[in-house]
């Protein structure tokens, strides 16, 4: 069993509150765009998009089989997405832009940070 100290709990709460506050401000300022990528027929649709730092990419699995969107060098991962499940990432500078499905490696996609 892992014990969390009071200090760690407070630091975690402050970090979470700060992240939520920053994300709220970005949405309010209109600086974030949400990009939708559907997973259907064992492919990403679209399989390439242009994004900006701070944008959100959301993958939704519309197939019966589970899928992931995983960076080629494993720097980020949506984890397993069952049918009807979505996951999203926030685009950061310097992040990996090519991805694949760990269950079906022939499924590939990418995004370009502009």
C-alpha positions in Angstrom: 0.0 0.0 0.0 1.4 3.4 -1.0 1.1 6.2 1.5 0.9 9.8 0.4 2.2 12.5 2.6 0.2 15.5 3.4 2.7 17.7 1.5 2.5 15.4 -1.6 -1.3 15.6 -1.5 -1.2 19.4 -1.2 1.3 19.7 -4.1 -0.8 17.4 -6.2 -4.0 19.4 -5.5 -2.3 22.7 -6.3 -0.8 21.2 -9.6 -4.2 19.9 -10.6 -6.0 23.2 -9.9 -3.3 25.1 -11.8 -3.7 22.8 -14.8 -7.5 23.1 -14.8 -7.2 26.9 -14.5 -4.8 27.1 -17.4 -6.9 24.9 -19.6 -10.0 26.9 -18.8 -8.2 30.1 -19.7 -7.0 28.6 -23.0 -10.6 27.5 -23.9 -12.0 30.9 -22.8 -9.4 32.7 -24.9 -10.3 30.6 -27.9 -6.7 29.4 -28.3 -7.5 25.7 -28.3 -9.0 23.8 -31.2 -10.3 20.3 -30.8 -9.5 17.9 -33.6 -11.6 14.7 -33.9 -10.1 11.5 -35.2 -12.4 8.6 -35.7 -11.1 5.0 -35.6 -13.2 3.0 -37.9 -12.7 0.1 -40.4 -9.2 -0.4 -38.8 -7.9 3.0 -39.8 -7.6 6.5 -38.4 -9.9 9.0 -40.1 -8.4 11.4 -40.9 -5.0 9.8 -40.8 -3.2 13.2 -41.0 -4.1 16.6 -39.5 -2.5 20.0 -38.9 -2.6 21.3 -35.3 -1.1 24.0 -33.2 0.5 23.8 -29.8 -2.3 23.8 -27.2 -4.8 22.1 -29.5 -6.6 19.0 -28.3 -6.7 15.8 -30.4 -9.5 13.4 -29.6 -9.6 9.8 -30.8 -12.9 7.9 -30.7 -13.1 4.2 -31.4 -16.0 3.3 -33.6 -14.8 -0.3 -34.3 -15.8 -3.4 -32.4 -12.1 -4.2 -31.8 -10.0 -2.3 -29.2 -7.4 0.2 -30.5 -4.9 2.7 -29.3 -3.2 5.8 -30.7 0.4 5.5 -29.5 3.4 7.6 -30.5 5.9 5.7 -32.6 8.6 6.2 -30.0 6.1 5.6 -27.1 6.2 9.2 -25.8 2.4 9.4 -25.4 -0.5 6.9 -25.6 -4.2 7.0 -25.4 -4.2 3.5 -23.8 -6.7 0.9 -24.9 -9.9 2.3 -26.4 -12.9 0.0 -26.4 -15.8 0.5 -28.8 -17.4 3.9 -28.2 -14.5 5.1 -25.9 -12.6 8.3 -26.6 -9.3 9.7 -25.3 -7.5 13.0 -26.0 -4.1 14.6 -25.7 -3.0 18.2 -25.6 -0.4 19.1 -28.3 2.9 20.3 -26.9 5.9 21.6 -28.7 8.4 19.0 -29.6 6.1 16.0 -29.1 6.1 13.0 -31.3 3.7 13.4 -34.2 3.5 10.0 -35.8 1.4 7.3 -34.2 0.0 3.8 -34.6 -2.3 1.3 -33.0 -0.4 -1.2 -30.7 -3.0 -3.9 -31.4 -2.9 -3.3 -35.2 0.5 -1.9 -36.2 -0.5 -1.4 -39.8 -2.9 1.4 -38.6 -0.8 4.6 -38.8 -1.5 8.3 -38.5 0.3 11.6 -38.0 -0.2 15.2 -37.2 1.8 18.3 -38.1 2.4 21.1 -35.7 2.1 24.4 -37.6 
